[in-house]
Amino acid sequence: MLKISIRPQWLLTSEGAAQAFPRLLELLVAIDSERSIAAAAAKLGISYRHAWGLIRQATAEFGAPVLNLARGRRATLSALGEKLVAADRRIMARIAPLLDSLASELEAEIERSRAGAAPVLRIHASHGYAIELLRKFLLRRNLPIELKYRGSMEAVAAFAGGSCELAGLHAPIGELQAPMLAFYSRWLDPRRQLLISLAVRRQGIMVAPRNPRAIHSLADLAQPGLLFVNRQFGSGTRVLLDLLLKREGIDSGRIEGYGSGELTHSAVGSCIASGLADAAFGVEQGARSFGLDFIPIISERYFLLCDAGALALSPVRKILDVLASKHFRAEAGRFAGVDVTQAGAILTLAEAFTDLPRETRLEEPSPST
């Protein structure tokens, strides 16, 4: 199976001429981490001379240095260089998952066009670090999949409509589980559906380092002058936050920016890291990956919903193998606030949710394989 990577490219237009810098941002990021132009060039597989050419060209085009250079000292980013790297990180956080989703669709289309190709497994799921990692593991095994990132409600509805074989579904642990399940209940059918455990993850409030706005609870999000950035309408995280605010008696209309909508946990984290917002609600890894502080609020379980018959499909069996593997669990275990010790476990809806809405409580399928 072909693997496709799609990434944005910066174009700098000056006096009507557009200048591309295809590897400048990669180089600056590498210099920031390696503190050496030579080491950064080696890391990217380019020559030292080429690296210097990019730096000189960028300095000339921007009219300001992108590096601080002094004899006998390690190379560091200038103020401009830091802004460029921060902007690139923010762009990638907001669109990289969407580009990966598009790449997955293209890979699937190419695979379907090849004679004798294996069937492509379709997965619709909301963005998360464990599901992102799962895709990488499946690509390493050359398993044809089509992963679409979309809101949880959209994903489960698409599954019920036959648009995918697996759908991401996440629900909080505790008293808010039942009201969250009520949003999914119209699409759930215990007679034919099962759940594959993916992860348990912590959701909470992301704030800037050292918490300058002294945010300690959801009620603090309504303080005057505080700017909040939200996930998109229909995402499970936004629905969960709606339920939390309702439980606490907090009017979301008092939270400035509540009507905004970013598509990933990385996107809301990047908004805070770049100073575009003061707080967000999302998973802990989304905060830690940008060096933010995190106030834990609630834990939730993330599942992959499937038909009982799908367990017999070879691609689904391979997914179960990946989830149970020590390599996947070791890599996923590095994510902050993520527990994958039960990854790959198969549950009926009633086993997973003792408070399943009554209208969905029909005869359960067997989880045996």
TORZA-539357 format. One record per residue (C-alpha): x, y, z. Coordinates in steps of 0.5 Angstrom, whole numbers, padded with zeros to 4 digits, always signed. Example, Ala and Ser with C-alpha at 12.3 -4.5 7.8 and 13.67 -1.06 7.14 Angstrom:
+0025-0009+0016 +0027-0002+0014 
***
This chain:
+0000+0000+0000 +0003+0007-0002 +0004+0012+0004 +0002+0019+0003 +0004+0025+0007 +0001+0032+0005 +0005+0038+0009 +0004+0046+0008 +0009+0050+0004 +0010+0057+0006 +0011+0062+0000 +0014+0069+0002 +0011+0074-0004 +0015+0081-0004 +0014+0086-0010 +0010+0081-0014 +0015+0075-0014 +0013+0069-0009 +0019+0065-0006 +0018+0058-0003 +0022+0056+0003 +0021+0048+0003 +0025+0046+0008 +0027+0053+0012 +0022+0051+0018 +0024+0044+0019 +0031+0047+0019 +0029+0052+0024 +0026+0047+0028 +0032+0042+0028 +0037+0048+0030 +0032+0050+0036 +0033+0043+0038 +0040+0041+0037 +0043+0048+0038 +0048+0047+0032 +0047+0048+0025 +0051+0042+0023 +0047+0037+0027 +0041+0040+0025 +0043+0039+0017 +0045+0032+0019 +0039+0031+0022 +0035+0033+0016 +0040+0030+0011 +0042+0036+0008 +0049+0039+0007 +0052+0044+0012 +0053+0049+0006 +0045+0048+0004 +0043+0049+0011 +0047+0056+0011 +0044+0058+0004 +0037+0057+0007 +0039+0061+0013 +0042+0067+0009 +0037+0067+0004 +0031+0067+0009 +0035+0073+0013 +0035+0077+0006 +0028+0076+0005 +0025+0077+0012 +0030+0083+0013 +0032+0081+0019 +0036+0075+0022 +0033+0068+0024 +0039+0066+0028 +0043+0069+0034 +0050+0067+0032 +0056+0069+0036 +0063+0066+0035 +0064+0060+0040 +0057+0060+0042 +0051+0055+0040 +0046+0057+0035 +0040+0060+0037 +0033+0062+0034 +0033+0070+0034 +0026+0073+0036 +0024+0073+0029 +0026+0065+0028 +0022+0064+0035 +0016+0067+0032 +0017+0063+0025 +0017+0056+0029 +0012+0058+0034 +0007+0060+0028 +0009+0053+0024 +0007+0049+0030 +0001+0053+0031 -0001+0051+0023 +0001+0044+0024 -0003+0043+0030 -0009+0046+0027 -0009+0042+0020 -0004+0036+0021 -0009+0032+0023 -0014+0034+0017 -0008+0033+0012 -0007+0026+0015 -0014+0025+0014 -0014+0027+0007 -0008+0023+0006 -0011+0017+0009 -0017+0018+0004 -0012+0019-0002 -0009+0012+0000 -0015+0009+0000 -0017+0011-0007 -0011+0009-0010 -0011+0002-0006 -0018+0001-0009 -0016+0002-0016 -0011-0003-0016 -0013-0010-0019 -0013-0015-0013 -0012-0010-0008 -0015-0012-0001 -0021-0009+0002 -0020-0002+0005 -0022-0002+0013 -0026+0005+0014 -0025+0008+0021 -0029+0015+0023 -0027+0018+0029 -0026+0024+0033 -0018+0026+0034 -0014+0023+0039 -0007+0022+0040 -0008+0014+0041 -0012+0014+0035 -0007+0018+0031 -0002+0013+0034 -0006+0007+0032 -0006+0009+0025 +0001+0010+0025 +0002+0003+0027 -0003+0000+0022 +0001+0004+0016 +0007+0000+0019 +0004-0006+0017 +0001-0004+0011 -0006-0005+0013 -0010-0001+0008 -0015+0004+0012 -0019+0010+0011 -0019+0014+0017 -0023+0020+0017 -0023+0025+0023 -0030+0028+0025 -0034+0029+0031 -0036+0024+0035 -0043+0025+0034 -0042+0025+0026 -0037+0018+0027 -0043+0014+0030 -0048+0017+0026 -0044+0015+0020 -0043+0008+0022 -0050+0007+0023 -0051+0009+0016 -0046+0004+0014 -0041+0009+0012 -0035+0006+0016 -0033-0001+0019 -0031+0002+0026 -0033+0009+0029 -0030+0012+0035 -0034+0013+0041 -0032+0016+0048 -0036+0017+0054 -0034+0020+0061 -0033+0015+0067 -0038+0017+0073 -0045+0020+0073 -0044+0024+0066 -0044+0018+0063 -0051+0017+0062 -0053+0024+0059 -0047+0023+0054 -0050+0016+0052 -0057+0019+0051 -0053+0023+0045 -0051+0017+0042 -0057+0012+0044 -0061+0013+0037 -0055+0010+0033 -0053+0004+0038 -0056-0003+0037 -0054-0008+0043 -0056-0014+0038 -0051-0013+0033 -0046-0008+0036 -0039-0009+0040 -0034-0004+0043 -0026-0005+0042 -0023-0001+0048 -0018+0004+0046 -0016+0008+0052 -0018+0012+0058 -0016+0019+0058 -0016+0025+0062 -0020+0031+0060 -0019+0038+0063 -0017+0045+0063 -0011+0047+0059 -0008+0054+0061 -0001+0058+0060 +0005+0056+0064 +0004+0058+0071 -0003+0059+0070 -0003+0067+0070 -0010+0068+0070 -0011+0063+0076 -0016+0058+0073 -0017+0053+0078 -0024+0051+0076 -0030+0051+0071 -0033+0057+0074 -0026+0061+0073 -0027+0060+0065 -0033+0066+0066 -0028+0071+0069 -0028+0078+0066 -0023+0079+0060 -0021+0071+0060 -0021+0069+0053 -0023+0061+0052 -0022+0057+0045 -0027+0051+0044 -0028+0045+0040 -0032+0044+0034 -0040+0043+0035 -0041+0036+0035 -0035+0034+0038 -0035+0029+0044 -0031+0034+0048 -0035+0040+0047 -0041+0036+0049 -0038+0033+0055 -0036+0041+0057 -0043+0043+0056 -0046+0037+0061 -0040+0039+0066 -0042+0046+0066 -0050+0045+0066 -0048+0040+0072 -0044+0046+0076 -0050+0051+0074 -0045+0055+0070 -0048+0059+0064 -0044+0058+0058 -0046+0065+0055 -0041+0068+0060 -0035+0065+0057 -0032+0069+0052 -0030+0065+0046 -0035+0059+0048 -0038+0059+0041 -0031+0058+0037 -0029+0051+0034 -0023+0048+0033 -0022+0041+0030 -0017+0038+0035 -0014+0038+0042 -0007+0040+0039 -0011+0046+0036 -0014+0049+0042 -0007+0047+0046 -0003+0051+0040 -0008+0057+0041 -0006+0058+0048 +0001+0057+0047 +0001+0062+0042 -0003+0067+0046 -0009+0067+0042 -0013+0065+0048 -0012+0064+0056 -0016+0057+0057 -0019+0051+0053 -0022+0044+0055 -0019+0038+0052 -0014+0032+0054 -0008+0032+0058 -0003+0031+0052 -0006+0036+0048 -0003+0041+0054 +0003+0038+0055 +0005+0037+0048 +0005+0045+0048 +0009+0046+0055 +0002+0048+0058 -0001+0047+0065 -0007+0042+0066 -0012+0042+0071 -0016+0035+0071 -0023+0035+0071 -0026+0028+0069 -0023+0022+0066 -0027+0018+0060 -0026+0012+0056 -0025+0012+0048 -0028+0006+0044 -0028+0004+0037 -0035+0001+0036 -0036-0004+0031 -0041-0010+0029 -0040-0016+0032 -0039-0019+0025 -0033-0015+0024 -0029-0019+0029 -0028-0024+0024 -0025-0019+0019 -0018-0020+0018 -0016-0012+0018 -0020-0012+0025 -0016-0018+0027 -0010-0014+0026 -0012-0008+0029 -0014-0012+0036 -0007-0015+0035 -0004-0008+0035 -0008-0006+0041 -0005-0012+0045 +0002-0011+0043 +0007-0009+0048 +0010-0004+0043 +0003+0000+0042 +0002+0000+0049 +0009+0003+0050 +0009+0008+0045 +0002+0010+0048 +0004+0010+0055 +0008+0016+0054 +0002+0020+0053 +0000+0024+0059 -0006+0022+0062 -0007+0016+0057 -0008+0009+0060 -0008+0004+0055 -0008-0002+0059 -0014-0005+0057 -0013-0003+0049 -0016-0009+0045 -0021-0011+0050 -0028-0013+0047 -0034-0011+0051 -0042-0011+0049 -0045-0005+0050 -0048-0007+0057 -0042-0009+0060 -0039-0003+0058 -0045+0002+0060 -0049-0001+0066 -0053+0006+0065 -0055+0005+0058 -0061+0008+0056 -0067+0003+0056 -0069+0004+0049 -0063+0001+0047 -0063-0005+0052 -0064-0011+0047 -0061-0017+0046 -0054-0017+0047 -0049-0020+0042 -0044-0025+0044 -0037-0022+0045 -0033-0029+0043 -0029-0029+0037 
***
